Amino acid sequence: MSTSEPNSGLEQLFRETGWSLRQFAQAVNRVGTEQGTPVQYRPPSVHQWLEGGMPRESARPLILEALARRLGRPVAPAEAGFPTPEASSTSGTVDGIIDLGRQDMDPSRRRVIGSALFSVALTVPDWPDVVGRIEAAQAGTRARLGTSDVRTVIAMTEQLSSMDDQHGGRTARPLAAAFLVNTVAPFLRTDGPENVRRAMMSAASDLCYLTGYMAVDEGLHGLAQRYYLKALELAGASEDHLTYCTTLRGMSVQAVDLNQGPVAMRLANAAAASSPQAGPRMRAFLAGQQAHAAAQIGDRRSALMYLREAEVAMDRAESGGRVFGSYDPASLNYHTSQVRFEMGDMAGAVSAMQESDKLRYSVYRRTRVKERAILAERQLAVGHLEAACRTWGLALDDYPLVNSGRIDKRMTDMFGLLGPHLKNPDAQALYERARATVRPELIPA
């Protein structure tokens, strides 16, 4: 499809970016690669778009997202001279959860929602926008909501979280989606005492957050954002500050892992601002993420300030006794390693990650495998090949028990990093062991 005259809207946006034609094409290609549907546009394609040629329908969201990332604001289709997609019907929070969960459960539709884009221009509701708001209770399959129903959701969420810790998000998330649709959504539509309904919404919020977190572990970033937004809506409706802040922080973690530093910083700051009454452990939890995001955007002073704040808060929290299953010294050392890495202190990053590995509880198998792989990469970067091989070997010990997209990506990276060192006996032995252990589709030809 083409028009008889240049696309003035896209031309104006292009001028705002300051890009060359090649840079525009490369930005679109990066978004496509991140989405899992690589494209290979070149400058002539961009020139054609600017001259009025209409990009393929599948390319338009990639173009809009690339522009939004560069300009730091949402870009609507009409602003870029593209047709406006047919509007979907607006649904309430519960209807939205049901629709999202059903799509997630259906193998024929999972590929479509799984390829949804991570958007830096996502509109994230502030606490005043969501607090206390949810659609009126509707008749459900049960006559009355009770505290036992709330306990059921909490217990199931704890079991799913434990499965995620041990076996990875790809194993636990389908169960979470089914539980949301078949059990939690009907509970949310059942009438009951106000305190019980609030407790149910809070429990449902925590489950939506966990499901989003598991989608991140699979690399399904657009899907994760949709679950996170539902968690924010439910947290506000139940006035659950803890889950609201935890979700914003989780969204910041997702952004920083995708190297979207400005977005990560904005979300980390929003999480901290939304929890003025946070206790020391929560404050450490939030400040650690602020430190990582600040380091990624090159704000060394703020990164060190937030890291120190996290350390002081952690000291206060630990003096009150360890709390299993929450932010702990292993997590703080992980953040320290990430800050050091972003600031170019590779030796410091290695040392802090080694300390994190030493302190981590054994039940967190997925995290242990992922972070040992990161540690090995950094050991290799400082020239410690044999140490890196030993660390990768430890990660391989647990790898067959974990089903995680993020860890699969680290294993694929490992093969590439080892390639230049195969004359070393340790590297050769690890490479051969990995070929016999890692999923065949991840092994380079």
Legacy VTK file of the C-alpha trace (Angstrom):
# vtk DataFile Version 3.0
C-alpha trace
ASCII
DATASET POLYDATA
POINTS 445 float
0.000 0.000 0.000
1.348 3.467 -0.812
0.105 7.031 -0.845
0.536 9.709 -3.483
2.563 11.996 -1.244
5.219 11.752 1.477
4.240 10.757 5.015
4.591 14.133 6.726
3.805 12.736 10.179
6.531 10.110 10.014
8.899 12.671 8.480
8.354 15.011 11.444
8.992 12.231 13.946
12.098 11.182 12.016
13.483 14.719 12.232
12.815 14.765 15.988
14.868 11.614 16.502
17.987 13.025 14.877
18.590 9.605 13.318
20.057 8.761 9.952
18.079 6.390 7.729
20.423 3.581 8.793
19.966 4.316 12.499
16.179 4.298 12.091
16.304 0.909 10.366
18.649 -0.491 13.023
16.363 0.706 15.831
13.369 -1.041 14.254
15.435 -4.195 13.768
16.471 -4.177 17.450
12.844 -4.030 18.582
11.972 -6.888 16.253
14.821 -9.018 17.583
13.767 -8.322 21.174
10.208 -9.339 20.305
11.427 -12.666 18.938
10.508 -11.893 15.323
13.751 -10.579 13.777
13.486 -8.217 10.821
16.236 -6.850 8.609
15.161 -3.444 7.380
17.693 -1.258 5.596
17.836 2.469 4.750
15.908 2.080 1.441
12.920 0.711 3.395
12.923 3.738 5.707
13.178 6.069 2.710
10.176 4.321 1.178
8.148 4.781 4.378
8.991 8.478 4.511
7.968 8.865 0.886
4.517 7.464 1.627
4.980 3.730 1.295
2.938 2.035 4.004
4.968 -0.417 6.121
3.646 -3.920 6.580
1.074 -4.229 9.326
3.452 -6.387 11.378
6.180 -3.726 11.118
4.108 -0.765 12.292
4.197 -1.596 16.037
7.974 -2.055 15.772
8.350 1.369 14.157
6.131 3.051 16.753
8.001 1.417 19.631
11.394 2.370 18.200
10.225 5.981 17.875
8.748 5.981 21.383
12.019 4.724 22.864
14.017 7.383 21.085
11.627 10.250 21.885
10.753 9.141 25.422
7.000 9.405 24.897
4.149 7.376 23.376
3.716 7.659 19.604
0.201 7.001 18.319
-0.346 5.350 14.912
-2.108 8.434 13.541
0.839 10.638 14.547
3.097 8.485 12.360
0.623 8.513 9.478
-0.480 4.914 10.050
-4.073 3.644 10.156
-5.482 3.458 13.669
-6.073 -0.186 14.665
-9.616 -1.193 15.355
-10.303 -0.409 19.000
-10.863 -3.373 21.266
-13.730 -3.269 23.712
-12.851 -1.834 27.090
-13.173 -4.409 29.830
-12.984 -4.188 33.569
-10.216 -5.591 35.699
-11.758 -9.033 36.179
-12.817 -9.373 32.531
-9.311 -8.326 31.542
-7.761 -11.015 33.748
-10.055 -13.661 32.285
-9.278 -12.619 28.720
-5.541 -12.490 29.395
-5.467 -15.807 31.210
-7.560 -17.601 28.566
-5.255 -16.392 25.813
-2.299 -17.543 27.876
-3.850 -20.991 28.393
-4.715 -21.540 24.711
-1.688 -22.927 22.809
-3.064 -21.585 19.520
-3.188 -18.034 20.915
-0.181 -18.159 23.240
2.242 -17.424 20.400
0.361 -14.231 19.561
0.334 -12.791 23.072
3.835 -14.091 23.678
5.133 -11.924 20.845
3.605 -8.758 22.307
6.125 -5.948 22.517
7.719 -4.655 25.684
6.804 -0.974 25.482
8.762 1.845 27.068
5.737 4.070 26.439
3.418 1.915 28.543
1.040 4.006 30.631
1.515 2.929 34.243
-1.250 4.058 36.611
-0.275 6.101 39.663
-1.538 5.034 43.083
-4.319 7.692 43.166
-5.545 6.408 39.787
-6.199 2.895 41.034
-6.702 3.110 44.783
-10.031 1.696 45.852
-11.327 1.310 42.302
-12.706 -1.881 40.793
-15.986 -2.753 39.169
-18.919 -3.564 41.406
-19.258 -7.118 42.629
-21.147 -9.354 40.239
-22.968 -12.566 40.903
-20.534 -15.442 40.991
-20.800 -19.184 41.293
-20.522 -19.017 45.086
-23.086 -17.535 47.394
-20.602 -15.733 49.620
-16.883 -15.037 49.704
-15.082 -16.224 52.845
-11.660 -15.986 54.442
-11.010 -19.627 53.509
-11.213 -18.605 49.850
-8.569 -15.942 50.437
-6.345 -18.473 52.183
-6.740 -20.804 49.180
-5.434 -18.151 46.785
-2.558 -17.211 49.080
-1.554 -20.852 49.560
-1.681 -21.571 45.831
0.392 -18.466 45.077
3.009 -19.622 47.575
3.133 -23.054 45.914
3.477 -21.520 42.447
6.218 -19.200 43.690
8.088 -22.174 45.144
7.751 -24.032 41.826
9.124 -20.980 40.022
12.075 -20.766 42.410
12.880 -24.431 41.954
11.945 -25.153 38.343
11.545 -21.859 36.473
8.695 -19.797 35.097
8.031 -21.952 32.049
6.954 -24.791 34.345
4.756 -22.852 36.764
3.190 -20.080 34.677
0.601 -22.161 32.756
-0.720 -23.381 36.105
-0.917 -19.799 37.364
-2.872 -18.655 34.297
-5.366 -21.504 34.684
-5.816 -20.795 38.393
-6.438 -17.097 37.681
-9.155 -17.869 35.145
-10.865 -20.837 36.771
-10.658 -19.954 40.471
-9.534 -16.407 41.207
-11.709 -14.534 38.696
-14.930 -16.149 40.020
-13.838 -15.244 43.569
-13.377 -11.623 42.502
-16.955 -11.603 41.202
-18.437 -13.039 44.364
-19.966 -10.766 46.974
-18.813 -10.804 50.554
-17.803 -8.626 53.505
-15.739 -5.630 52.404
-12.659 -6.689 54.371
-12.751 -10.141 52.781
-13.200 -8.714 49.276
-10.224 -6.419 49.803
-8.134 -9.346 51.037
-9.133 -11.358 47.948
-8.180 -8.513 45.606
-4.850 -8.214 47.391
-4.202 -11.948 47.038
-5.181 -11.801 43.366
-2.829 -8.855 42.863
0.072 -10.849 44.270
-0.754 -13.767 41.952
-0.918 -11.469 38.890
2.470 -10.028 39.838
3.958 -13.510 40.181
2.487 -14.590 36.826
4.005 -11.519 35.182
7.354 -12.244 36.805
7.246 -15.781 35.427
6.432 -14.425 31.964
9.604 -12.302 32.206
11.519 -15.490 33.020
10.250 -16.934 29.742
11.242 -13.818 27.825
7.587 -12.899 27.145
8.011 -9.241 27.988
4.859 -7.747 26.496
2.760 -10.423 28.192
4.516 -9.740 31.491
3.632 -6.053 31.268
-0.049 -6.929 30.844
-0.029 -9.095 33.961
1.847 -6.393 35.872
-0.783 -3.787 34.977
-3.535 -6.049 36.319
-1.524 -6.489 39.512
-1.322 -2.693 39.901
-5.066 -2.306 39.363
-5.903 -4.933 41.963
-3.330 -3.625 44.432
-4.860 -0.167 44.204
-8.382 -1.532 44.527
-7.408 -3.338 47.734
-5.160 -0.476 48.948
-2.268 -2.925 49.109
0.799 -0.673 49.026
3.225 -3.572 49.390
2.181 -5.406 46.225
1.790 -2.130 44.315
5.392 -1.148 45.122
6.686 -4.668 44.544
5.049 -4.728 41.110
6.519 -1.362 40.104
9.919 -2.589 41.230
9.428 -5.797 39.214
8.629 -3.692 36.165
11.850 -1.757 36.785
13.826 -5.011 36.998
12.331 -6.086 33.671
13.280 -2.750 32.074
16.844 -2.701 33.390
17.406 -6.274 32.201
16.360 -5.082 28.720
18.822 -2.178 28.967
16.001 0.357 29.127
17.719 2.397 31.839
15.564 5.572 31.802
12.366 3.513 32.040
13.858 1.381 34.818
14.845 4.509 36.753
11.380 6.033 36.411
9.689 2.850 37.632
12.153 2.319 40.503
11.613 5.889 41.684
7.834 5.473 41.415
8.028 2.336 43.550
10.058 4.140 46.221
7.783 7.192 46.204
4.703 4.989 46.592
5.979 3.445 49.815
6.903 6.256 52.206
6.208 4.057 55.236
8.422 1.181 54.063
10.265 -0.788 56.720
14.031 -1.316 56.450
13.888 -4.547 54.436
11.453 -3.070 51.906
13.549 0.095 51.750
16.632 -2.000 50.948
14.582 -3.889 48.345
13.598 -0.630 46.607
16.910 1.229 46.990
18.875 -1.678 45.548
16.839 -1.460 42.360
17.196 2.328 42.250
20.970 1.841 42.481
21.033 -0.603 39.567
18.888 1.620 37.347
20.918 4.738 38.208
24.151 2.932 37.346
22.762 1.871 33.995
21.972 5.445 32.984
25.451 6.561 34.052
24.420 8.403 37.224
27.326 7.155 39.346
26.674 9.496 42.263
23.036 8.433 42.668
23.897 4.767 42.157
26.392 4.793 45.015
24.035 6.826 47.207
21.167 4.368 46.699
23.486 1.396 47.171
24.664 2.821 50.487
21.047 3.427 51.475
20.263 -0.213 50.680
23.235 -1.388 52.767
22.204 0.701 55.787
18.594 -0.478 55.516
19.730 -4.101 55.192
21.873 -3.806 58.316
18.824 -2.572 60.216
16.628 -5.317 58.791
19.097 -8.101 59.557
19.551 -6.884 63.134
15.864 -7.681 63.610
16.371 -11.263 62.448
16.468 -12.953 59.054
13.237 -13.247 57.104
13.309 -16.209 54.748
11.842 -15.557 51.304
12.321 -11.775 51.182
15.073 -9.371 50.155
18.214 -10.614 51.866
22.006 -10.117 51.834
22.342 -12.342 48.744
19.974 -10.006 46.881
21.885 -6.941 48.053
25.179 -8.418 46.867
23.564 -9.143 43.503
22.603 -5.466 43.211
26.103 -4.456 44.274
27.509 -6.640 41.502
25.163 -5.103 38.931
26.090 -1.572 39.975
29.809 -2.369 39.809
29.361 -3.963 36.397
27.483 -0.965 34.986
30.204 1.351 36.295
32.957 -0.695 34.634
34.367 -2.270 37.817
34.426 -5.864 36.563
36.578 -7.190 39.418
34.185 -5.659 41.960
31.236 -7.130 40.041
32.801 -10.597 40.198
33.572 -10.345 43.913
30.033 -9.207 44.833
28.406 -11.907 42.679
30.578 -14.561 44.339
29.404 -13.324 47.731
25.799 -13.372 46.540
26.181 -16.980 45.397
27.700 -17.941 48.749
24.818 -16.391 50.732
21.882 -17.539 48.588
19.445 -20.050 50.069
19.564 -23.383 48.251
15.830 -23.381 47.468
16.327 -20.599 44.904
17.608 -22.954 42.246
16.520 -20.941 39.187
18.144 -17.768 40.499
21.273 -19.702 41.431
21.679 -21.110 37.904
21.041 -17.755 36.237
23.403 -15.802 38.440
26.144 -18.412 38.294
25.985 -18.076 34.510
26.318 -14.296 34.878
29.228 -14.766 37.279
30.984 -17.069 34.815
30.582 -14.513 32.030
32.194 -11.856 34.215
34.987 -14.143 35.367
35.787 -14.780 31.726
35.716 -11.029 31.032
38.489 -10.449 33.602
40.575 -13.267 32.127
39.822 -16.040 34.622
38.941 -18.757 32.103
39.382 -21.759 34.395
37.328 -20.139 37.175
34.615 -19.303 34.645
34.542 -22.914 33.475
34.159 -24.137 37.054
31.264 -21.701 37.651
29.529 -22.645 34.415
29.969 -26.263 35.455
28.103 -25.577 38.698
25.313 -23.939 36.695
25.117 -27.011 34.460
24.684 -29.222 37.536
21.248 -27.702 38.144
20.351 -26.762 34.571
18.378 -29.948 33.680
16.029 -29.275 36.616
15.132 -25.733 35.512
12.817 -24.667 32.690
13.578 -20.996 32.120
13.858 -18.847 29.014
16.363 -16.520 30.667
18.643 -19.404 31.580
18.336 -20.905 28.105
19.552 -17.573 26.727
22.550 -17.644 29.099
23.414 -21.173 27.963
23.302 -20.125 24.304
25.599 -17.212 25.166
27.954 -19.609 26.944
28.606 -21.595 23.772
29.530 -18.411 21.922
31.816 -17.184 24.689
33.621 -20.517 24.986
34.163 -20.851 21.230
37.440 -18.879 21.052
38.938 -20.827 23.989
38.416 -24.448 22.953
42.143 -25.177 22.857
42.065 -24.869 26.650
41.330 -28.322 28.174
38.906 -26.940 30.788
36.965 -25.017 28.165
36.895 -28.010 25.814
35.641 -30.323 28.578
32.928 -27.859 29.597
31.861 -27.339 25.989
31.458 -31.077 25.414
29.606 -31.535 28.697
27.278 -28.640 27.813
26.536 -30.173 24.391
25.366 -33.317 26.192
23.339 -31.389 28.790
21.758 -28.315 27.211
18.569 -28.537 25.160
19.534 -29.420 21.573
17.797 -26.431 19.990
20.049 -24.066 21.991
23.300 -25.583 20.757
24.897 -23.771 17.806
25.226 -25.830 14.647
LINES 1 446
445 0 1 2 3 4 5 6 7 8 9 10 11 12 13 14 15 16 17 18 19 20 21 22 23 24 25 26 27 28 29 30 31 32 33 34 35 36 37 38 39 40 41 42 43 44 45 46 47 48 49 50 51 52 53 54 55 56 57 58 59 60 61 62 63 64 65 66 67 68 69 70 71 72 73 74 75 76 77 78 79 80 81 82 83 84 85 86 87 88 89 90 91 92 93 94 95 96 97 98 99 100 101 102 103 104 105 106 107 108 109 110 111 112 113 114 115 116 117 118 119 120 121 122 123 124 125 126 127 128 129 130 131 132 133 134 135 136 137 138 139 140 141 142 143 144 145 146 147 148 149 150 151 152 153 154 155 156 157 158 159 160 161 162 163 164 165 166 167 168 169 170 171 172 173 174 175 176 177 178 179 180 181 182 183 184 185 186 187 188 189 190 191 192 193 194 195 196 197 198 199 200 201 202 203 204 205 206 207 208 209 210 211 212 213 214 215 216 217 218 219 220 221 222 223 224 225 226 227 228 229 230 231 232 233 234 235 236 237 238 239 240 241 242 243 244 245 246 247 248 249 250 251 252 253 254 255 256 257 258 259 260 261 262 263 264 265 266 267 268 269 270 271 272 273 274 275 276 277 278 279 280 281 282 283 284 285 286 287 288 289 290 291 292 293 294 295 296 297 298 299 300 301 302 303 304 305 306 307 308 309 310 311 312 313 314 315 316 317 318 319 320 321 322 323 324 325 326 327 328 329 330 331 332 333 334 335 336 337 338 339 340 341 342 343 344 345 346 347 348 349 350 351 352 353 354 355 356 357 358 359 360 361 362 363 364 365 366 367 368 369 370 371 372 373 374 375 376 377 378 379 380 381 382 383 384 385 386 387 388 389 390 391 392 393 394 395 396 397 398 399 400 401 402 403 404 405 406 407 408 409 410 411 412 413 414 415 416 417 418 419 420 421 422 423 424 425 426 427 428 429 430 431 432 433 434 435 436 437 438 439 440 441 442 443 444
